[in-house]
Each structure stands twice: as C-alpha cells, then as structure tokens.
Amino acid sequence: MNDSIRINLEQVRGRIQAACARSGRDTADVTLIAVSKTKPLEDLRAAYDCGARDFGENKVQEITAKQPSMPADARFHMIGHLQRNKVKQVLPHVKMIHSVDSLRLAEQIQHDAEAAGLTIPVLLEVNVAREESKYGFFLEEVEPAVNQICRLSRIQIRGLMTIAPFVVDAEENREIFRKLYQLSVDIKTKNIDNVSMSVLSMGMTGDYEVAIEEGATMIRVGTGIFGSR
Ligand SMILES: *Cc1c(COP(=O)(O)O)cnc(C)c1O
C-alpha cells in the first residue's frame, strides 16, 4: 500500500526534473510540498521515508495533531484559509504560512507571533483569476498589501502563492502563473525592507509542470502523491 506512495513520489520527482530540464532550471530550486490533508499519519510517514520533508495541510487541527508526531525535520506548511482565532494555535507548528489573504490576518499573526516570541515566514495569497469562490488578494491589491505587511516585525514576507483555477488542460493556467511570476519580479525590483520575493508557491497535481516552467519554486502536490481524497 505504501508502495504506491513511493512509486507516485518517484514519478512526480521525475516530472519535476523533466520540467526543470525543459525550462533550464535547477531542480534544487523547486521544493515539492507533499499535500497530506485528510491523510493518516502512516501516509505521511511513508512519504517521509521516501525523502519527503515538506508537508502541506489546510486545517489547523490536522497540523497541530500531525506535526508533533512526525520527525523533527519534517516541515509543515499551512496552505489553507486561516481563521484569525486559530493563528495562535498553529504558529508553533508551521514552517511557513502560504495563505495570508488579508491585512487583518497578517496583524493577527504579528500579534500572536510576538506573544510567542516567534517570527513567521509567509506568502501572500493571490487570487489571480478573480474567482469568487477563492480567497486572496487581487493582483492590483498585492503591492499595497506588501507595503503594509512589511512593517510587521514578526512577519517575513517571502513571496506569493496562488491556487489556479481547476482546468482540464493545464496549459490554460500558464497565463495565471506568468502573471504571478511577473508580479513577484515587479515587487522584487522595489527592494522593500523586510520583503523577499524568493518563493513562488504555485502548481498542484494537475498543473505543476506548467507552474515550474513559469517559475514556481514551491509546488503543492496532493493526489499525485497520496491518491484521491
Ligand atoms: C489540496 C490542495 C493542494 C493539492 O491539490 P492536489 O490537486 O491534490 O494536488 C494544493 N494547494 C492547496 C492550497 C490545496 O488546498
């Protein structure tokens, strides 16, 4: 059973390599996040045993339950919408929060991180396609948000994240990834204090190869590794 996780991981890594080769990128610059939401600890352990170290979860309860049970070098990424009243609980368990989607959430992170003596790396979530069902800043809102959030001493802005629309043909999302990449380049050139744009978290099971070709440095793959949920 865990064999399928090993085989899937090898296949995903092969595809990452091929996408990097096609686009002249170094595989070391693309971090695979194994999205383990809803999956039992044994599945995370199986992936860990095959070399996975970065895990993505979208629920605070799951992160707080799983992180302490995994080896200390397993890194957990919060990739789902985060409610402000749950920030305090999740902070000690996460390596990075990919889903900062409002100034109010950033202010809550600042408040709770300060109380806990932590500094938290974050990404701003961008709703590139302006889908009503999705969270995140619209493209034109990102730079103003960066200029506000960069003042929060307990937050390090590391880059941008997007959840592209669900499409049958991944090529349909290429433009979305391009727009996010271009935005990160535009913000980078402003050299804003306390802000780096080194991370672009984009691409999921259906479209991560296109995302890599367009500059993703973190891809979030769930079903492609762990099977359907
Ligand atoms: C579930 C989820 C993923 C992984 O989706 P798959 O299609 O299973 O690879 C990636 N990112 C976010 C934010 C998710 O919620």
The ligand as an SDF file (V2000), in Angstrom:
LIG
                    3D

 15 15  0  0  0  0  0  0  0  0999 V2000
   -5.4690   20.4010   -1.6820 C   0  0  0  0  0  0  0  0  0  0  0  0
   -4.5540   21.4830   -2.0840 C   0  0  0  0  0  0  0  0  0  0  0  0
   -3.4640   21.2260   -2.9430 C   0  0  0  0  0  0  0  0  0  0  0  0
   -3.1820   19.8910   -3.5570 C   0  0  0  0  0  0  0  0  0  0  0  0
   -4.1540   19.5760   -4.5260 O   0  0  0  0  0  0  0  0  0  0  0  0
   -3.9650   18.3000   -5.4790 P   0  0  0  0  0  0  0  0  0  0  0  0
   -4.7910   18.6280   -6.6660 O   0  0  0  0  0  0  0  0  0  0  0  0
   -4.4720   17.1330   -4.7050 O   0  0  0  0  0  0  0  0  0  0  0  0
   -2.5330   18.1760   -5.7970 O   0  0  0  0  0  0  0  0  0  0  0  0
   -2.6150   22.2910   -3.2450 C   0  0  0  0  0  0  0  0  0  0  0  0
   -2.8060   23.5220   -2.7230 N   0  0  0  0  0  0  0  0  0  0  0  0
   -3.8410   23.7950   -1.9030 C   0  0  0  0  0  0  0  0  0  0  0  0
   -3.9810   25.1680   -1.3650 C   0  0  0  0  0  0  0  0  0  0  0  0
   -4.7410   22.7930   -1.5570 C   0  0  0  0  0  0  0  0  0  0  0  0
   -5.7510   23.0880   -0.7280 O   0  0  0  0  0  0  0  0  0  0  0  0
  1  2  1  0
  2  3  1  0
  2 14  2  0
  3  4  1  0
  3 10  2  0
  4  5  1  0
  5  6  1  0
  6  7  2  0
  6  8  1  0
  6  9  1  0
 10 11  1  0
 11 12  2  0
 12 13  1  0
 12 14  1  0
 14 15  1  0
M  END
$$$$
